[in-house]
């Protein structure tokens, strides 16, 4: 997972910015940026492809959090135009592994809606219909304000940690509503 955050994520992120984010901002991708990032991406993709040649998942016979972490920055690999044609094990892992996991499938709609607003999940033009609720009911942890105690969180046992008020002791129900229809206003 350290490899993903320090190396793989930045390599994939370049393609995401150039081919997904810039078009959202009505800006053209820079082929110069892509060309300068490509050697590093290919070096890392070769390593990942080699690891995936050993089995179905990154770390063995079962899916782990490492699979999710490494797959996350390539969630939109087709739209990102990630050059994966020479990496059959990465493509297999994504198509036959990650994309078959219900938790992964459940996130794809939100990713597409945020980063590919003019496409549906199958690549066609998006419609105004929404099969999911536009509201989420949940609880948020607020902190009570106490006049006689500091609200702090200490990770070590020290004298300062004695008699503090830890945050998050005031749970409140809230409703979160879909605001995408107002995105252009903001």
C-alpha positions in Angstrom: 0.0 0.0 0.0 3.0 2.3 0.5 4.0 1.5 -3.1 0.5 2.6 -4.2 0.5 5.9 -2.4 4.1 6.9 -3.1 4.5 5.6 -6.7 1.4 4.1 -8.4 -1.0 6.8 -7.4 1.1 9.7 -8.8 1.7 7.7 -12.0 -2.0 7.1 -12.6 -3.0 10.5 -11.4 -1.2 12.2 -14.3 -3.5 10.4 -16.7 -6.6 11.2 -14.7 -5.8 14.9 -14.6 -4.9 15.2 -18.2 -7.7 13.0 -19.7 -10.5 13.4 -17.2 -10.1 16.5 -15.0 -8.8 18.9 -17.7 -11.8 18.2 -20.0 -14.1 18.9 -17.1 -12.4 22.3 -16.8 -12.7 22.8 -20.6 -8.9 22.5 -20.9 -7.0 20.4 -23.4 -4.7 17.6 -22.1 -1.0 18.1 -22.5 0.6 15.4 -24.5 4.0 16.7 -23.3 3.0 16.0 -19.7 1.7 12.5 -20.6 4.9 11.7 -22.6 7.1 12.8 -19.7 5.1 10.6 -17.3 4.8 7.6 -19.5 8.2 5.9 -18.8 7.5 5.9 -15.0 4.0 4.6 -15.5 5.2 1.7 -17.7 8.0 0.8 -15.2 5.4 0.6 -12.4 2.8 -1.2 -14.6 5.4 -3.8 -15.6 6.1 -4.5 -11.9 2.3 -4.7 -11.1 1.7 -6.9 -14.1 4.5 -9.2 -13.0 3.1 -9.5 -9.5 -0.4 -10.2 -10.8 1.0 -12.9 -13.1 1.5 -14.9 -9.9 -2.1 -15.1 -8.9 -5.6 -13.7 -9.1 -5.0 -10.9 -6.5 -2.1 -8.7 -5.6 -1.2 -10.6 -2.4 -2.4 -14.1 -3.0 -5.6 -16.1 -3.4 -8.0 -13.6 -1.7 -8.8 -10.0 -2.3 -7.3 -7.7 0.2 -7.3 -4.0 1.0 -4.1 -3.8 -1.1 -6.1 -4.7 -4.2 -8.6 -1.9 -3.5 -5.8 0.6 -2.8 -3.9 -0.2 -5.9 -7.0 -0.3 -8.2 -8.5 2.9 -6.8 -6.3 5.4 -8.8 -7.2 3.5 -12.0 -11.0 3.3 -11.4 -11.5 5.1 -14.7 -8.7 3.4 -16.6 -10.5 3.6 -19.9 -11.3 7.3 -19.6 -7.9 8.0 -18.2 -6.5 6.4 -21.3 -4.1 4.4 -19.1 -1.8 2.5 -21.6 -2.6 -1.0 -20.4 -2.6 -2.9 -23.7 0.8 -4.5 -22.8 -0.3 -5.5 -19.3 -2.7 -8.4 -19.7 -2.6 -9.3 -16.0 -3.6 -5.8 -14.9 -6.5 -5.9 -17.3 -7.6 -9.3 -16.2 -7.3 -8.3 -12.5 -9.5 -5.2 -13.1 -12.1 -6.8 -15.5 -12.4 -10.3 -13.9 -11.5 -9.4 -10.4 -12.0 -5.8 -9.1 -15.0 -4.9 -11.4 -16.8 -8.1 -10.3 -16.8 -7.2 -6.6 -20.2 -5.7 -5.5 -18.5 -3.1 -3.3 -16.5 -1.9 -6.3 -19.5 -1.9 -8.5 -21.4 0.2 -6.0 -18.9 2.9 -6.2 -18.7 3.2 -10.0 -21.8 5.3 -10.4 -20.6 7.9 -8.0 -17.2 8.0 -9.6 -18.8 8.4 -13.1 -21.2 11.0 -11.9 -18.4 13.1 -10.4 -15.7 12.7 -13.0 -17.7 11.7 -16.2 -20.9 13.7 -15.8 -21.8 13.5 -19.5 -21.5 9.7 -19.6 -23.5 6.9 -18.0 -21.7 3.9 -16.6 -21.9 2.1 -20.0 -20.2 5.1 -21.8 -23.3 6.5 -23.4 -24.7 10.0 -22.8 -26.1 10.4 -19.3 -29.8 10.8 -18.7 -31.6 12.7 -16.0 -32.9 9.6 -14.4 -31.5 8.5 -11.1 -32.1 5.0 -9.8 -30.7 5.8 -6.4 -32.1 8.0 -3.7 -30.9 11.6 -3.7 -30.8 11.5 0.1 -28.6 9.8 2.7 -29.7 9.6 6.3 -26.8 9.3 8.8 -25.4 10.6 12.0 -22.5 13.1 12.5 -20.4 13.2 15.6 -20.2 16.8 16.9 -18.5 17.8 20.1 -20.2 19.4 23.1 -18.7 22.6 24.2 -17.8 22.4 27.9 -16.7 25.5 29.8 -14.5 23.7 32.3 -12.7 21.2 30.0 -10.6 21.4 26.9 -11.8 19.3 24.0 -8.7 17.5 22.9 -7.5 14.1 21.8 -4.2 12.7 23.1 -2.5 9.7 21.7 -0.1 9.2 24.6 -0.6 8.9 28.3 0.7 12.2 29.7 -0.3 14.6 32.4 -1.9 16.8 29.7 -4.2 13.9 28.7 -5.8 13.7 32.1 -9.3 15.2 32.5 -9.8 16.3 28.9 -13.0 16.2 27.1 -12.7 13.9 24.0 -14.4 15.1 20.8 -17.3 13.4 19.1 -19.7 13.0 22.1 -22.8 14.7 20.6 -24.3 12.5 17.8 -26.9 14.2 15.6 -29.0 12.8 12.8 -28.6 14.6 9.5 -29.8 14.3 5.9 -27.3 14.6 3.1 -28.9 15.6 -0.2 -27.5 15.3 -3.7 -26.2 18.7 -4.9 -25.0 17.8 -8.3 -27.9 19.6 -10.0 -26.5 22.8 -8.4 -22.9 22.2 -9.3 -22.7 24.8 -12.0 -24.3 27.4 -9.7 -21.4 26.9 -7.2 
